[in-house]
Amino acid sequence: MQDQSKTSSTSYRRWTLAGIAAATVAVVGAGLSWHGHANAHGFGFGGRHGGWEQMEPEVMGKRIEAMVALRLADVDATPEQKAKITTIMQAAANDLSSLRGQGRDMRRRSMELLTAPTIDRAQLETLRVQQSQMRETVSRRMLQAMADAAEVLTPEQRAKVAERMQRRHRGG
């Protein structure tokens, strides 16, 4: 009986931490979501005539500020907390901005390699390794930003964000 209680407690703790982590990702990752969209869609989700990938730094900063405000609206975040998290997200976006063009170039190169008359598997593998390294760099920087931003919020605020994200994920 005691083992079952211990297992339940450990499981509850894991799910709580996972929820907080997911909420943190949602709160602070929103400011960096442009990178994922830019990578997934080439020109950003704004199409060929604009979008995240081609956005001016000032406009990007305002978008990040708006996203942070939206994500923190229901958690009673102070203006100081919002400003700190916005600064953290903008710094991460600035740090990652140089990679956007590299990602686009890698996608273009992979299409060239895959549509060539002869498939060069060695070059494809080299490109895959480069893409993996770039994703690792982005992941590491995003995690750093998320952890920095999570430290700005109180445990109660992080719990509220986790609850909100769980409701949103369930569709209710």
N, C-alpha and C positions, 0 to 999 in steps of 0.2 A: 504494500500500500504506500509505503514511504517512497519507494522508487518511482511509482506512478506520479505522485505529487511532485517529486523532483523533476521528472520528465516534463510534466505539465508546466511547471514554473520556468524551466529552461526554454521550452517551446514558446511560451507566452513572451518571455524576454526576447527571444530571437525575432518573433513576429513584430513586437513593439519596435525593436531596433530597425528592423527592415522597413516598417512603416515610417519611422522617423527619417531613415535614409531616403526612402522614396519621396517623402514630402520635401526634404531638403533639396533633392534633385529637382523637384518641380518648382520650388520657390526660386532657387538660384540658377538652375539650369535653363530657365526660361530666357534669361538674358543671353544665353549662349546658343539657344536653339537655332539661330540663324546659321550656325556652322553646319549642323546636321542637315538642314534644308538645302543649304548651298551645295553640300557634297552630294546629296541625293538627287538634286534636280539640275545640277550644272550651273545654271544661271540664277539660282535662287528661286524661291517660289513666286517671285514677282514677275517671272517671265523674262524675255530677252530685253525688255526695255527698263529694267530696274531690278529691284529685289535686294535681298540682304547682301548678296555677294558684291554688288556694285555700289552699295550704299556709302555715301560720304560719312566720315567718322562722326561728324556733329549730329547727323540724322540718326546714325546707329546709336549714339549715346542717348538721344531722346527716346528712341524705341526701347532701349534697355531700361531707362528710367520709368517709362510707362508700364512695361511688363512687370518690373519689380513692384511698382505701386499696386498693380492689379493683383498680383500673387499674394501681397501682404495686406490687402484691404480688410480681410476678415479676421486678422490675428492681432489687431490693436497694436501694430508696429508704430513706434514713434517716428516722427520725421527724421530724427538722427539715425535711427536704425535703417530706415529706407535709404537715406543718403549714403550711409556706410556700405550697404549691400550694393547699391547702384555703383558706387566707386569700385568695389571689388569686381563686379561683373564687367564694367567698362574696361578695367585694367586687363582682365582675362581676354575680352574681345580684342583689345588692342594687341595683346601678346600673340593671339592666334591669327590675326588678320593676314599676316604674311603667308600663312599656309593655305589660304583660300585659293589663290592662283595656282599654287603647286598641286592642289587636289584636282582642280579643273584640268591642268596639264596632264596629270597622271591618268585621268579618265579618258582624255582625248588619245593619249598614247596607247592605252589598253585597247581602245576601239580600233586604232590603226593596226595593232598587232593581231587582233582577232579577225580582222577583215583582209589581211594580207594574203597574197596568193599562197604563201607557205607560212605555216604557223611556227613561230620561233618560241618554243616552250621555255628555253633558257631566259630569254628576254622577258617573257611573261612572268616567270618566277621572280626575276630580279625586281620587276615592277610591283609584284605582289608584296614582296618583302619591304619595299620602300613605302607602299601604302600602309602596311601594318605598322611600320615605325612611325609614320605620320599620325595614324589613329592613336597609337600609344602616347605620343606627345600631347595630342589634343585631350585624350582621356585623363592623363596625369594633370594637365593644367586645369581642366574643368573640375576635377576632384579637389584640387587645392582651393579653387575659388568657392566651391560648394562648402567645403569645411570651414573656410574663412567666414563665409556668410552665415553658416549655421551657428558659429560662435557668437555672432552678433545678436541672434535671437535667444530668447529665454527658452528653457525646456518646455514651458507651458505653451509658448508660441509655436515651437516646433511640433508639439502634440496637436495643436489646432490645425496646423498645416497638414499634418499626416491624416487627421480625421477628414478634412476637406478633400484631400486627394483620394482617400478610400471611398468616400461618397461619390465623387466624380467618376472613379473607376468602375463602381458598381452601376453607374447610370442613374443615381438618385441623388 
